[in-house]
Amino acid sequence: MDTAVSTSNVPATSPWLRIKHWLTHLSLRQVFVLVVAVGLLAPGVIFTLLMLEWRRHELTLQFRAEQERVLETLALGLRQPLWDLSLNAGQPLVDTAMKDARIVSVQVDGTFPGEPFIAVNLPERRQGVVTHLSRPVHFGDQVIGKVTITFDDGDLRRRLAAQGREYVLLIGVMLVVSLLLILLLLDSRFLVPLRRLSEQARALTNHEAPPGTVWTREDEIGDLGRQLEWARGELHRLFGELNDKNEALEQDIVERVQTEEALRASEAKYRELFISNLDGICVVDMDGRVQDANPAMLALLGVPSAALVGRPMGQFVAEDWRSYDDHMMQHRVLVDGHCNEYEIELYRPSAGLLPVSAKGVLMRDVDGRAIGIWRILRDLTERKAAAQRMELAAKVFDNTAEAIMVIAPDNRITSVNRAFTDILGYHADEIVGQPSSVLRDPSVETRVYEEINANYTNGGAWQGEVPFRRKSGGVFTAWAQINVVRDVTGRIGDVVLLIRDISDAKAAQERILHLARFDALTVLPNRAYFRELAEEAIAEAHRHGVHRALLFVDLDHFKTINDSLGHDVGDQLLKEVASRLNDALRAGDAVGRLGGDEFVILLRNLDSGEDASYVASRVLERLARPFVVDEHELVVTPSLGIALYPEDGEDYDTLVRNADAAMYHAKEHGRNTFRFYTADMNARAREILAVENQLRRALERDEFVLHYQPQVAMSSGAIVGVEALIRWRHPERGLIGPMQFIPIAEERGLIGDIGEWVLREACRQNRAWQDEGLPPIEVAVNLSAMQFYRRDLAEDITGILKETGLDARWLALEVTESVIVQDVESTIATLAALKAMGLKLAIDDFGTGYSSLSYLKRFKVDKLKVDRSFVMDIPGDADDSAITRAVVNLARNLGLQVIAEGVETPEQWSFLKQEGCDEVQGYLVSPPLPAIDLANRLARGAWTLQG
Ligand SMILES: Nc1nc2c(ncn2[C@@H]2O[C@@H]3COP(=O)(O)O[C@H]4[C@@H](O)[C@H](n5cnc6c(=O)[nH]c(N)nc65)O[C@@H]4COP(=O)(O)O[C@H]3[C@H]2O)c(=O)[nH]1
């Protein structure tokens, strides 16, 4: 750097100085190259020049000799030709000489004047310096001519130049080889070691890490290197030691500073701890005087620092506790170095006593000598209040009526109250520590409990019904309120369960639900619930594309039984019917009660409509057997209507409506049967409804009229009685027969009033005929089941007879066989009562019902009426003839009269007469006639079979 500066200051004027400056800045390698180059080049050049000069001289001499020799030769050779002046002889000699390229010209002159004898000149050979040499030609002693040769030294010069180039090349090669060898030597012997020395020296100056240089050479450089390496190693070691000492010193200083800082921080921290501690802390000396107190202690005692510091601590301990506190300090703290927490009361000058927990720790100096006591006091007011609350909570826990159970996070039961042991039957010792799962109802899927667990774990609280298992194994449903207690970090701690046994409430709820769904009497699904079931089944059928059937079941004449035998009997009967209906069904089918005597059956397993008819038949069959209720043997037949899903309706209401219509149809067709719904039934159902409405007003409007059909004695042909048959003079439809409205009136409960009207009118008319002076006859009146089973039937009839003035013996009552067998015992009693009044009694439609012959004997009837259905086909039909014959014989054997109805032909008449029938009634004698016509007929006298 300094050199460079000085370089720039060198005046550029002096070339010598510039060269000197340049030389001083050359590197060692450059200097060596320069020295070797100059050292080798200068002698080489001088040697070359000397050699060249020597060579030129030698070649010049050699050239001169050759010139002399050529000249001599030619002069000798031309002596004769010149003498002879023979050009032919001289010319070849000259030409031979001219073959030498260095000869430019040859001229042979004779001594005679004129032209040279021979002259040959080749000027183009002239390239260098030319030399003219001449020699006389002697012949003997005579000079006869002269030979002159011109020589060119171009060849000589060329040879000299070539020689020079060879020398230069030789010297160049020598120089390069020498330089290379020298540089190689220089590099390996000097420059590389020097560089290493230089690096060593640099490492030495920079106190760098030891390079680990090893010098093996034994020359001066190696020696120097080793010395340097040793010096560097020593220096490094010394620096290392210095550094270590330095670092140790620094570390020492840092540690000391840190210790001081830590001490300061610790002091500050402990001071802060002391100041900010919520517990009252004070330092008392060995005399018990307060040295220092934290704000909490001042607050605890309610005094300022000045009032406490320097005062004996004992002054602030309640008198009662002073000696105890003193004892703890003297015998615990001073002896053991500390004491456990104990309770005392502080005396606060301005606020009275305060319960505190106290603690003491002995303070020692560095030599372990006791120098004071740390006194730590904690307000116990809150803790005591909490303890009281805990005590209260424990009392509540123990005395509450609900079972309480606490479950730890590991699902083990940690505590239970008394109610728990009462309700679940476990003693606390038995259940505490057990997993809560022991209380699970084993029949309930674990999943249910897992869901409950998840609910309260996620929500923090949950309440609902949980099934539990008592120790006894019994299970019950409890209403559980579950609360999760979390710690301050939000982690789930204990789980508290309040368990209330709701089995009773649940049972009550189930009963209510049952009541809401099931008919209380028959325990069948009620109207609403059956609808639910049916709608469900319909929806299911809709989904699966299958069939269903709805059967509407109505009991024939149930109202009669209910009204006559009382509701208790009716209820019992319905229960029995329900039970038999249930029995008639297959699994999966259902029966419900719509109300009264109406039942519905839902058939689920249905392949076709035929299946429904099988079930309907089975129902008919099951209900056909008499029911025994309270000693009454009752026969109840049902009428069934069947509607199919989806053909007859796609919803429940439509299906019920259509099944109902079909049921009416069944009733119209003689009851105790079933009918499938057909589209026109609804029209019929509407018509029935219309009829019912009109019927209700028909009595008021006096639209009924009685026709009378004569009954004649077969023996005499005399009219012995008439059957009163009702007709309805409908304002629009004209005269309507009883079959079109009596079943409806019976079904809708209208028959009572109508029947009473018929009775009254028939009695009135009969009395009127008698009053007219016509021969007295019996008037037979049909009694519906409902009328027949009315409790006050006898009373009513007595009243009517009295009212109309008809003697009882002129009134006959016809009751169908199916009615009287409904309740045999009642029938017997009723018939006896009627009989006692002096009335005549006939069993209508005899042979169609199921009357047992034993009953027949007990029924005090006067007459059996062979049903028209048998009479119709006699005498042609053997069966009907046999039945008719049997009935006639039976009547005779029992001492009863027998009358055949529906007699239309003389053959029937003859047959009946032959069999011994007493009376006949039928178109053969007369159709039913208005009263006036009948009177005329009566007046005409006896009827005889024409022809
Ligand atoms: N084919 C045919 N029929 C004959 C012949 N002789 C009479 N009849 C009909 O047979 C029915 C006889 O009455 P029933 O068997 O008591 O059957 C009666 C009876 O059960 C009921 N009925 C009629 N009036 C009353 C009534 O005032 N009260 C009650 N409860 N039922 C009545 O209506 C049923 C039908 O009465 P009606 O239509 O008047 O039909 C009458 C009568 O017109 C005959 O030779 N051939």
The ligand as a MOL file (V3000), in Angstrom:
LIG
                    3D

  0  0  0     0  0            999 V3000
M  V30 BEGIN CTAB
M  V30 COUNTS 46 52 0 0 0
M  V30 BEGIN ATOM
M  V30 1 N -145.2880 -64.1280 -0.9280 0
M  V30 2 C -146.3480 -64.1650 -0.1460 0
M  V30 3 N -146.3960 -63.3030 0.8360 0
M  V30 4 C -147.4690 -63.3610 1.6330 0
M  V30 5 C -148.4730 -64.2340 1.4350 0
M  V30 6 N -149.3970 -64.0430 2.4050 0
M  V30 7 C -148.9240 -63.0500 3.1510 0
M  V30 8 N -147.7420 -62.6090 2.6870 0
M  V30 9 C -146.8800 -61.5630 3.2460 0
M  V30 10 O -146.1380 -62.2040 4.2260 0
M  V30 11 C -145.8750 -61.2570 5.2880 0
M  V30 12 C -146.3340 -61.8320 6.5290 0
M  V30 13 O -145.8640 -61.1820 7.5810 0
M  V30 14 P -144.7010 -61.6100 8.4890 0
M  V30 15 O -144.2180 -62.9620 8.1590 0
M  V30 16 O -145.0820 -61.4070 9.9010 0
M  V30 17 O -143.5750 -60.5540 8.0470 0
M  V30 18 C -143.8060 -59.2150 8.2110 0
M  V30 19 C -143.3990 -58.7420 9.5360 0
M  V30 20 O -142.2600 -59.4610 9.9990 0
M  V30 21 C -143.0360 -57.3230 9.2660 0
M  V30 22 N -144.1030 -56.4620 9.7330 0
M  V30 23 C -145.2100 -56.0910 9.0710 0
M  V30 24 N -145.8960 -55.2760 9.8820 0
M  V30 25 C -145.2330 -55.1540 11.0280 0
M  V30 26 C -145.4910 -54.4510 12.2380 0
M  V30 27 O -146.5000 -53.7930 12.4390 0
M  V30 28 N -144.5700 -54.5730 13.2220 0
M  V30 29 C -143.4550 -55.3350 13.0550 0
M  V30 30 N -142.5980 -55.3850 14.0450 0
M  V30 31 N -143.1870 -55.9890 11.9420 0
M  V30 32 C -144.1010 -55.9070 10.9320 0
M  V30 33 O -142.9350 -57.1390 7.9290 0
M  V30 34 C -142.9980 -58.4340 7.2930 0
M  V30 35 C -143.4950 -58.2990 5.9440 0
M  V30 36 O -144.7460 -57.8250 5.9180 0
M  V30 37 P -145.5260 -57.7310 4.6120 0
M  V30 38 O -144.7180 -57.0940 3.5850 0
M  V30 39 O -146.7910 -57.1280 4.9290 0
M  V30 40 O -145.7080 -59.1490 4.1640 0
M  V30 41 C -146.5860 -59.9880 4.8810 0
M  V30 42 C -147.6110 -60.4830 3.8940 0
M  V30 43 O -148.0160 -59.4990 2.9750 0
M  V30 44 C -148.4190 -65.1420 0.4020 0
M  V30 45 O -149.2780 -66.0210 0.1400 0
M  V30 46 N -147.3100 -65.0860 -0.3800 0
M  V30 END ATOM
M  V30 BEGIN BOND
M  V30 1 1 1 2
M  V30 2 2 2 3
M  V30 3 1 2 46
M  V30 4 1 3 4
M  V30 5 2 4 5
M  V30 6 1 4 8
M  V30 7 1 5 6
M  V30 8 1 5 44
M  V30 9 2 6 7
M  V30 10 1 7 8
M  V30 11 1 8 9
M  V30 12 1 9 10
M  V30 13 1 9 42
M  V30 14 1 10 11
M  V30 15 1 11 12
M  V30 16 1 11 41
M  V30 17 1 12 13
M  V30 18 1 13 14
M  V30 19 2 14 15
M  V30 20 1 14 16
M  V30 21 1 14 17
M  V30 22 1 17 18
M  V30 23 1 18 19
M  V30 24 1 18 34
M  V30 25 1 19 20
M  V30 26 1 19 21
M  V30 27 1 21 22
M  V30 28 1 21 33
M  V30 29 1 22 23
M  V30 30 1 22 32
M  V30 31 2 23 24
M  V30 32 1 24 25
M  V30 33 1 25 26
M  V30 34 2 25 32
M  V30 35 2 26 27
M  V30 36 1 26 28
M  V30 37 1 28 29
M  V30 38 1 29 30
M  V30 39 2 29 31
M  V30 40 1 31 32
M  V30 41 1 33 34
M  V30 42 1 34 35
M  V30 43 1 35 36
M  V30 44 1 36 37
M  V30 45 2 37 38
M  V30 46 1 37 39
M  V30 47 1 37 40
M  V30 48 1 40 41
M  V30 49 1 41 42
M  V30 50 1 42 43
M  V30 51 2 44 45
M  V30 52 1 44 46
M  V30 END BOND
M  V30 END CTAB
M  END
